Amino acid sequence: MSGDTPDTSNDSWEETRRAWFQEMTKLGIERFDQAHEHLMDLILDVNRTLATFSLEQAEDEGWLALLSLAKQLEIYGRGLFASEEESMREENYPDLHRHKRAHLQLVGELTRFRQRAAEADLAYCRSSAPALKIDLFDHIQQLDVAYVPFFRRRQRPHLGPYA
């Protein structure tokens, strides 16, 4: 590779992974798909930030970026889960209580991550950030997919289609 050509192989790999996660978390309900995509983007941004982060950066922009992402992740996650639960409540989704418990667990993980990031616990952040990605992916693949047929059966024409 020549000296003036930047190495973009890592960027390319990151974009490929991002596209794969987005595709694998699509439910076919646009409003949920868009929200899941944004939440997954935040988690991938946290992981990417941590991959290039060093202890010496604790006082600079790298640390501030991590703290900002951790806050955004918690706030967005709380809002997304509350919105999903409200939609489930409106549609009388029969498994709402189980889904809500799973959301509470995920919010707990996001809150702990933000708190530990605020405490400058880089070791914790590095070890738990990949789990956030896996836990969200598992939640979508195991619990969220279960409500798709229910929502599609109960679509109300005056509200328009979900997908």
C-alpha positions in Angstrom: 0.0 0.0 0.0 1.4 3.4 -0.9 2.1 6.0 1.8 -0.7 8.4 0.7 -3.4 5.8 0.6 -5.1 5.3 3.9 -5.7 1.8 5.2 -9.5 1.5 5.2 -9.7 -2.3 5.7 -10.8 -1.9 9.3 -13.4 0.7 8.3 -14.7 -1.7 5.6 -14.9 -4.6 8.1 -16.8 -2.4 10.6 -19.3 -1.3 7.9 -19.8 -5.0 6.9 -20.4 -6.0 10.5 -22.8 -3.0 11.0 -24.8 -4.0 7.9 -24.9 -7.6 9.0 -26.3 -6.7 12.5 -28.8 -4.3 10.9 -30.0 -7.0 8.5 -30.2 -9.7 11.2 -32.2 -7.4 13.6 -34.9 -6.4 11.0 -38.4 -7.4 12.1 -40.3 -6.0 9.2 -42.0 -3.4 11.4 -40.4 -0.1 10.2 -40.7 1.9 13.4 -39.1 -0.9 15.5 -36.5 -1.7 12.8 -35.3 2.0 12.7 -35.1 2.2 16.5 -33.2 -1.1 16.8 -30.8 0.0 14.0 -30.1 3.3 15.9 -29.6 1.5 19.2 -27.3 -1.1 17.5 -25.3 1.8 15.9 -24.8 3.3 19.3 -23.5 0.0 20.7 -21.2 -0.5 17.8 -19.9 3.1 18.2 -19.2 2.3 21.9 -17.3 -0.9 20.9 -15.4 1.0 18.2 -14.5 3.8 20.6 -13.2 1.3 23.2 -11.2 -0.6 20.6 -9.0 2.5 20.0 -9.1 3.8 23.6 -6.1 3.8 26.0 -5.8 4.7 29.7 -3.9 7.8 28.7 -7.0 9.1 27.0 -8.9 9.4 30.3 -8.6 13.1 30.2 -9.0 13.8 26.5 -11.7 13.7 23.8 -11.6 9.9 23.6 -12.9 9.6 27.2 -15.5 12.3 26.7 -16.7 10.6 23.5 -17.1 7.3 25.5 -19.0 9.0 28.3 -21.3 10.8 25.7 -22.0 7.5 23.9 -22.7 5.7 27.2 -25.3 8.4 28.1 -26.9 8.4 24.7 -27.1 4.7 24.8 -28.9 4.6 28.1 -31.3 7.4 27.3 -32.1 6.0 23.8 -32.5 2.5 25.2 -34.9 3.6 27.9 -37.0 5.6 25.4 -37.1 2.7 22.9 -38.1 0.1 25.4 -40.8 2.4 26.8 -42.1 3.0 23.3 -42.2 -0.7 22.5 -44.0 -1.5 25.8 -46.6 1.2 25.1 -47.2 -0.2 21.7 -47.6 -3.7 23.2 -49.9 -2.4 25.8 -52.1 -0.6 23.2 -52.3 -3.8 21.2 -52.9 -6.0 24.3 -49.8 -8.1 23.6 -50.2 -11.1 25.8 -46.5 -11.5 26.7 -46.0 -7.9 27.7 -44.9 -8.7 31.3 -42.1 -11.0 30.2 -41.0 -8.6 27.6 -41.0 -5.7 30.1 -38.8 -7.8 32.5 -36.3 -8.3 29.7 -36.3 -4.6 29.0 -35.7 -3.8 32.7 -32.7 -6.2 32.6 -31.3 -4.5 29.5 -31.8 -1.0 31.0 -30.0 -2.2 34.1 -27.0 -3.2 31.9 -27.0 0.1 30.0 -27.2 2.0 33.3 -24.3 0.0 34.9 -22.3 0.6 31.8 -22.9 4.4 31.9 -22.1 4.5 35.7 -18.9 2.5 35.3 -17.9 4.7 32.3 -18.5 7.8 34.5 -16.2 6.2 37.2 -13.5 5.7 34.5 -13.6 2.0 34.9 -12.1 1.2 31.5 -11.6 -2.5 32.3 -15.3 -3.0 33.0 -16.3 -1.0 29.9 -14.1 -3.1 27.7 -15.3 -6.3 29.1 -19.0 -5.5 29.1 -19.4 -3.5 25.9 -19.3 -6.6 23.6 -22.0 -8.2 25.9 -24.3 -5.3 25.3 -24.2 -6.0 21.6 -24.8 -9.7 22.1 -27.6 -9.1 24.6 -29.5 -6.7 22.4 -29.1 -9.0 19.4 -30.4 -12.0 21.4 -33.3 -9.9 22.7 -34.4 -9.0 19.2 -33.9 -12.5 17.8 -35.6 -14.3 20.7 -38.2 -11.9 22.2 -39.0 -9.2 19.6 -39.5 -11.6 16.8 -42.3 -13.2 18.8 -44.4 -10.1 18.7 -44.2 -9.6 14.9 -47.0 -12.0 13.9 -49.2 -10.6 16.7 -48.7 -7.0 15.5 -49.3 -8.0 11.9 -52.5 -9.8 12.7 -53.8 -6.9 14.8 -53.0 -4.1 12.4 -55.8 -1.5 12.5 -56.4 0.1 9.1 -57.0 3.6 10.5 -53.5 3.6 12.0 -51.8 2.5 8.8 -49.5 -0.4 8.3 -46.6 -1.1 10.7 -44.3 -2.2 8.0 
